[in-house]
Structures are given as C-alpha cells and as structure tokens.
Amino acid sequence: MSRELVHTPEGVRDVYGRESYERTAISSRILETMHRFGYENIMTPAFEFFDVFAKEISQASAKDLYKFFDNEGNTLVLRPDFTPSVARCIAKYYMDANDPVRICYNGNIYINTHRLQGKLREHTQLGAELMCDDSIHADAEMIAMMIESVRNTGLKDFIVTLSDADYYMGIVQESGIDDETEEKLRSLIEGRNFYAASDLIVTATGNEKYRETIADMQQLHDTKGLLRAADKVKSDRAKASVCRLLEIYRVLSLYGLGDYVSFDLAMLSEYNYYTGVIFRTYTYGVGDAIAKGGRYDSLLSKFGKDAAAIGFMIDLEYLMSALYSQKIEINCCKEPEIVEYTDDDFEEKLKNVQERRAKGEHLLLIHR
C-alpha cells in the first residue's frame, strides 16, 4: 500500500484517543447547556445547493466554497456556515409558525481557502438559533446562553465583545458613499487599518468629521464610552443601535453576566446577512474568536419566511485549543479496568464482566 494513502489532505486531520473523548465531553456540556435553555436539536445536510449560501456571504468568501456537481448538473457546496442551512430548514418546516423557534446543532463546516495556510479547513461547530423573536430579550438570551455554554466547559477567563451592524450602516448611509467605496471601507475596518479607513471616507465625502468617527470606532468602549460615540454621529440608525446595545447590556446584567461584556463598534462581519447586534467571544491562547454570533432578521425572507432571527456558534477547534493552552482539566471517560481471562475461566469472567458493564463500569477483557 502506498504511504500516501495513510495521510489526510491539507486542512483536515484525524482525531483519536484521549482528545476524541475530551472533544465529545466538551460538546456534551455545551449541548446540555443549550437544552437547559429549552433548545431542541436539529440536523441539516453537510452539503446544500450553491444558492443557499452564494448571496449571503461576501464575494471573497464565495470563492472559498468546496463546490461540486450532482448528476443533474446542479452546483452543490459543502456548508461553510450553519446559519443559512438552518434558516432554509426553519423556513421549510416552520413556514406558518409565528411563535419563537429555538434549535441547536452540532456538526462540521468546510472552508477551502488558501488564505488559511497552516489552519484547518474542516471545523466542528456547536450553535443555536432563535427564530421569530426580534426582542432585546431574545438578543440577551442568546448571548447569555453562549456565555453559559463556554463557562460550563471550564473556561473562565474570556470576554464577549458586542457591536451592532446598524451602527456602521448608519454611518455609511449618513456619509452617502457608493457601494464600491463602502466595500473598501468595510475591508479596511475589518483589517483594523483605521488610518486608511479614515482617509478613504474623508476623501470620498470631503468631510473631516468622519476621521473622528472612525477613531471612535476603533476604541473598546464601556457603557459611558458607547454613549459618547453615539453623541458624535448624526445618524438616527447609528444612535438607535447604541441604545439597543445598552439595553442588551442591562438585561445581561440581570443574568449576572455584565462583567463579561465589552463593546467594539468597529467589529464587523465577513457575512452579509447580519442586521443588528454582533458578538464574539475571545480568550487568550487562541488567534481567533472561540464563538461568534449575531442578528440576521432578513435572512429567512430569502427562503420565503419573513421572520426575525438571531444565533451563535462555538468553534470546537478554537475552544479546545484554549482549554489546552490554559491547562484546564477536562474530565471525561474513565480508563477501563483490565480483566484478564484464560481459556479455562473465560465463561466465568465474561459473565462477571457483562454484569458489571450493565451497571455502568468500564471493563476491558483481555486474554492472558
């Protein structure tokens, strides 16, 4: 057999032994937390029609999909993101439902990108979605559940950063910049190149005030700083987004989780479907957010259902890296007790082992 056959393609890996048990244990804790909040499991296919994702992610990200064709010539893709898949499913099976729908999931996503050299292209994600509820309490419930899910894995030292897509879009509307300039501006802000972003919008509008607006966006804010930033913009849409963020913070404080929260008005998303609050969870020892989420009130309408929605996902790869780097102990399965047998006493030993296994003991039967 060729030695090449035992290797995996770039960007994927085998998970086995102790790590496999630990991942299962952590996943179970997260799902159990979601179930305690009243969320029910859902499973969607690993691949979907291309159009499910094509228009709802950035043009650059669309190039990074794993694409292939079925026998009828339809373009299919491995899912790069759970949210559009879940939105499609909810629209299909809950088309006439008006009451809130709460679901959670666990599965893999696939991103085929050269920009992620040395990083995995297959990630396990656990997440939840709350459909048909546009309230601030729905926003707070989702963020609170994300915080509780992360805490229940044993991770304690982390921060949740909140933003709102409407703050940025309010500034864009107020400035009157065209779509091409907006796309460049978004890219610069996402890349934290605030000096270039300031120059771009000032050049496009001829108004120096936007330099201070961009400068305010790059600051990590507390509630007082958030109010000061709101006072410096004229856009009603931007001001309303700040009011909503402050109200979400108030409700999270009632959950007892206010200390986990900070605000970053420059935090944007590579996905185009977010319409309101955006949030991410960061901790040390990992180069990216271990959890992400936000509100996407217009996404379900693409599938024929006009309903609000909010959701989040926890990236198991990044979460496990954080747990390992912070040396957090993960209690999972016990090492099995070894029970040896000979040809003469096999029947007796087997009977005893079967009885003990039925009681929940972990036993390994070995011939000596």
Beta strands, then each sheet from edge to edge (+ up, - down):
strand 1: 40-41
strand 2: 47-49
strand 3: 67-69
strand 4: 75-78
strand 5: 101-110
strand 6: 122-131
strand 7: 158-164
strand 8: 220-221
strand 9: 261-264
strand 10: 277-283
strand 11: 291-295
strand 12: 309-315
strand 13: 337-341
strand 14: 363-367
sheet 1: 1+ 5+ 6- 12+ 11- 10+ 7- 9- 8+
sheet 2: 2+ 4- 3+
sheet 3: 13+ 14+
end
